[in-house]
Structure formats: structure tokens, C-alpha cells
Amino acid sequence: KKWRIIGYESVTFYASPYNSCKQTFAYVAGSFQNKNSCQYVEDPRLRNQDFGDWHLKEAPEKMAEFKKQAERVGKFYYRWPEGESATDVYDRTSSFMETLYRKWKQTDRPDNYVIITHSIVIQTFLMRWFHWDVETFNRLRKFKNGQLAVMEKQPNGSYKLVTPLPCKPPVPDGVKFLANNPQRSESKTKPKPGNEAKSMYSLE
């Protein structure tokens, strides 16, 4: 499916170092007829949220208690014991985006970027890119395995998410439609002129 979207244009793959993401890259890259147009970069900042090692010394029943705490605090701010909060993932994602911005300044930048990562990273990436608030983040639902999030460059230089977003209404800025809601919303985020890729893709 991704080859049908990108065609023969150049592409750089950024992937989480987790084995599942490496395997996904091997599968996806195999569909490209021109392997020379594909570049692969493994970036540990794209790893999944660290939920800690509490399960090694706590009873399994603790999970229900931690989930209740997360509901009270909010999934964006709740930090798992000895692990990360979504805010930590947000910071990692922001650092990764700075790398993308620097890449866009290069004259030999690719036409497309594909990010093979995890649901929480995709969510924080979109939150950071479109400047969504915490309330919007908390309305996001988990991306399913293999689900695409495709951002396409618009005529006005902005980007829009053109694939269904798993999210409770209303539609956030920059999103064409929700998974179960045909409402539309225009993107208000514009990258620096001349420094953009044609498309960016995230894959859970």
C-alpha cells in the first residue's frame, strides 16, 4: 500500500529500535521496486513508552490500581512507576522533529518520510506538529497495528492528516476526518517554505 502511495519517489524510513518495528520495515521495504530510493535510519527516540519494571516486584493486581491512578491524573501526565509518562515521550518526539527540520534544510532531502513507530509516539508527534492541547491528546484512541497516519503537503504549504484519526469528536486542527466522523478541519500549521517533504507517514 505504501509503495502505491509513494511510487518511485525517494523516501527515508525512520524506525524505532524495537524488533517489531524492524520487522515492519523489512516487510514494507520489500514492496519497493527501487531499493536505492529507500534510506533506513534507526532512532531510539522513537521507542515505545517505558512502563517500568514494577511488574517484576509487584502483584499483577497492581495494574488495575495503576490504571485508576492514570485515569485520575490523565494519560498525558501519569508516570508509570519506574517508567515514563506521555510527557516524556512528547519531549523525545519534539527532539526527533528538530532532527527532521534540520534534514529539510539539506538540498538532497527525500520526497517522503516514513516513521515506523508506536501508537503513543504517533499521538505525541501529531500533538506536537499541530499544536494540540492536552485535552485533545486525552481524546485520542490507540492506533491499531499496521494503521497508517499520512500527512500530505497542501497547496498553501501546510500539512494535513488525510487518513482517519482514532479520536473522540470534535475534529482537531489539521485533520481531514475522524475514523468514525466525516467532519473536516483545515490545518493551521505551516512548515518553513522550501524545507518540506511532500508526504510524511507514521506506521504503528
Salt bridges, closest charged atoms under 4 A:
GLU9 OE2 - LYS198 NZ 3.18
GLU42 OE1 - LYS22 NZ 3.76
ASP43 OD2 - ARG45 NH2 2.71
GLU65 OE1 - LYS62 NZ 3.32
GLU82 OE2 - LYS57 NZ 2.71
GLU84 OE2 - ARG47 NH2 3.76
GLU84 OE1 - ARG92 NH2 2.85
ASP88 OD2 - ARG79 NH1 2.40
GLU98 OE2 - ARG128 NH2 3.79
ASP173 OD2 - LYS188 NZ 3.98
GLU186 OE1 - LYS160 NZ 3.13
GLU196 OE1 - LYS153 NZ 3.17
